[in-house]
């Protein structure tokens, strides 16, 4: 009778099979993997549910990738996906559409842009005047401040 040996216990120091690690390594290989990187990252973001836990996992993965592959910064597709997804999460923009599918990167970018446009605070006359006065008080040295003041004065005189 054969003696049954216990299965060796697998201990993984690196999350080689984690979704974020896979997305990061793909983004190192080729810019063509940008779509795959985004898809993996948004899937992971959705499973986290909170920006805090997702951001922690992102940073942990980045540290590991930088150490394992001796890179100083993450590749463009990774940084771009991270920026779009974390911005959407911070603005409480849903990552999933009404059909249960993930929004694409461009769709999320448009939603982020729309949110920022909608939240722009209205400006009153005093604030606007103060903004103009501040600009006139801080004329760059390479410009002729006398000429600028004359042009503004001419404009104001002709505006009446």
Beta strands, then each sheet from edge to edge (+ up, - down):
end
